[in-house]
Amino acid sequence: MEPTAAQVACFEAGIKFGSLYHQFAGTPVSPDSADSLTAAMEEAIENQPYCEAVTVAVREDELREAIESAGADYTELTGRFLDVTMTVDYEGVVVETSMAMEDGYPLMQVETVRE
């Protein structure tokens, strides 16, 4: 049985989230470098097939708190510092996705699927 276009679109979104998260997790980040890092993340993922748009926002208050509590100038990027939205368009099926913290875990989820 061949997957439907909607199933492939959701799969593509999952691939892109895996790439975004695992490619950048552990990157040193500070409030001064957050904007350039989010731009690099967005541009890197938007290069992938079927990706229409990516928006990455750093939770700067949480980032600052983590840095202050560690007594450092930067910390490692993890999902707890990110809010992400992504749009994938595969053969006219548009999938809207997001990643945000839920119960201490960066949850990636499909928001809508429309043809």
C-alpha positions as CSV (number, residue, x, y, z in Angstrom):
1,M,0.0,0.0,0.0
2,E,1.4,3.4,-1.0
3,P,1.4,6.1,1.6
4,T,-1.0,9.0,1.1
5,A,0.3,12.5,0.3
6,A,-0.8,13.5,3.8
7,Q,1.2,10.7,5.4
8,V,4.3,11.6,3.3
9,A,3.9,15.3,4.3
10,C,3.8,14.4,8.0
11,F,6.8,12.1,7.6
12,E,8.7,15.0,5.9
13,A,7.8,17.3,8.8
14,G,9.2,14.7,11.2
15,I,12.4,14.4,9.3
16,K,12.9,18.1,9.3
17,F,12.2,18.4,13.1
18,G,14.7,15.6,13.8
19,S,17.3,17.3,11.6
20,L,16.7,20.7,13.3
21,Y,16.8,19.4,16.8
22,H,19.7,17.0,16.5
23,Q,21.9,19.1,14.3
24,F,21.8,22.1,16.7
25,A,21.4,20.6,20.1
26,G,24.5,21.3,22.1
27,T,25.5,24.4,20.2
28,P,26.9,27.0,22.5
29,V,24.3,29.9,22.7
30,S,24.1,33.2,24.6
31,P,21.6,36.1,24.4
32,D,24.1,37.8,22.0
33,S,24.3,34.9,19.6
34,A,20.7,33.7,19.8
35,D,19.4,35.7,16.8
36,S,22.2,34.5,14.4
37,L,21.7,30.9,15.6
38,T,18.0,31.0,15.0
39,A,18.5,32.5,11.5
40,A,21.0,29.7,10.7
41,M,18.6,27.0,12.0
42,E,15.7,28.4,9.9
43,E,17.8,28.8,6.7
44,A,19.3,25.3,7.1
45,I,16.0,23.5,7.5
46,E,14.3,25.6,4.7
47,N,16.9,24.2,2.3
48,Q,15.3,20.7,2.7
49,P,12.7,19.5,0.1
50,Y,9.1,20.5,0.7
51,C,9.8,22.9,3.6
52,E,8.0,26.1,3.0
53,A,8.8,28.0,6.2
54,V,10.5,27.6,9.6
55,T,10.3,30.0,12.5
56,V,12.6,29.5,15.5
57,A,12.3,31.6,18.6
58,V,14.6,31.4,21.6
59,R,13.0,31.7,25.0
60,E,15.5,34.4,26.0
61,D,14.3,34.7,29.6
62,E,14.9,31.0,30.2
63,L,18.2,31.2,28.4
64,R,19.4,34.1,30.6
65,E,18.3,32.2,33.8
66,A,20.2,29.1,32.8
67,I,23.3,31.1,32.0
68,E,23.1,33.1,35.3
69,S,22.5,30.0,37.4
70,A,25.6,28.3,35.8
71,G,27.7,31.4,36.3
72,A,28.8,31.3,32.6
73,D,28.6,33.5,29.5
74,Y,26.7,30.9,27.5
75,T,25.0,27.5,27.7
76,E,24.2,24.6,25.4
77,L,21.2,24.8,23.2
78,T,18.4,22.4,24.1
79,G,14.7,22.2,23.3
80,R,13.7,23.9,26.5
81,F,15.0,27.2,25.0
82,L,13.1,26.9,21.7
83,D,9.7,27.4,20.2
84,V,9.5,26.3,16.6
85,T,6.9,26.3,13.9
86,M,7.3,24.7,10.5
87,T,5.2,24.4,7.3
88,V,5.7,21.5,4.9
89,D,4.0,21.4,1.5
90,Y,4.0,18.0,-0.2
91,E,2.0,17.7,-3.5
92,G,-0.5,20.3,-2.3
93,V,-0.9,18.9,1.2
94,V,0.2,21.5,3.7
95,V,1.2,20.4,7.2
96,E,1.6,22.9,10.0
97,T,3.8,21.7,12.9
98,S,5.2,23.1,16.1
99,M,7.6,22.3,18.9
100,A,7.2,23.7,22.4
101,M,7.9,22.5,25.9
102,E,5.3,20.3,27.5
103,D,5.8,18.8,30.9
104,G,9.6,19.5,30.7
105,Y,10.0,17.8,27.2
106,P,10.3,19.5,23.8
107,L,7.2,18.1,22.1
108,M,7.1,18.2,18.3
109,Q,3.6,17.8,16.9
110,V,1.4,18.2,13.8
111,E,-1.0,21.1,14.3
112,T,-3.0,20.8,11.0
113,V,-3.0,18.9,7.8
114,R,-4.9,20.4,4.8
115,E,-5.2,19.8,1.1
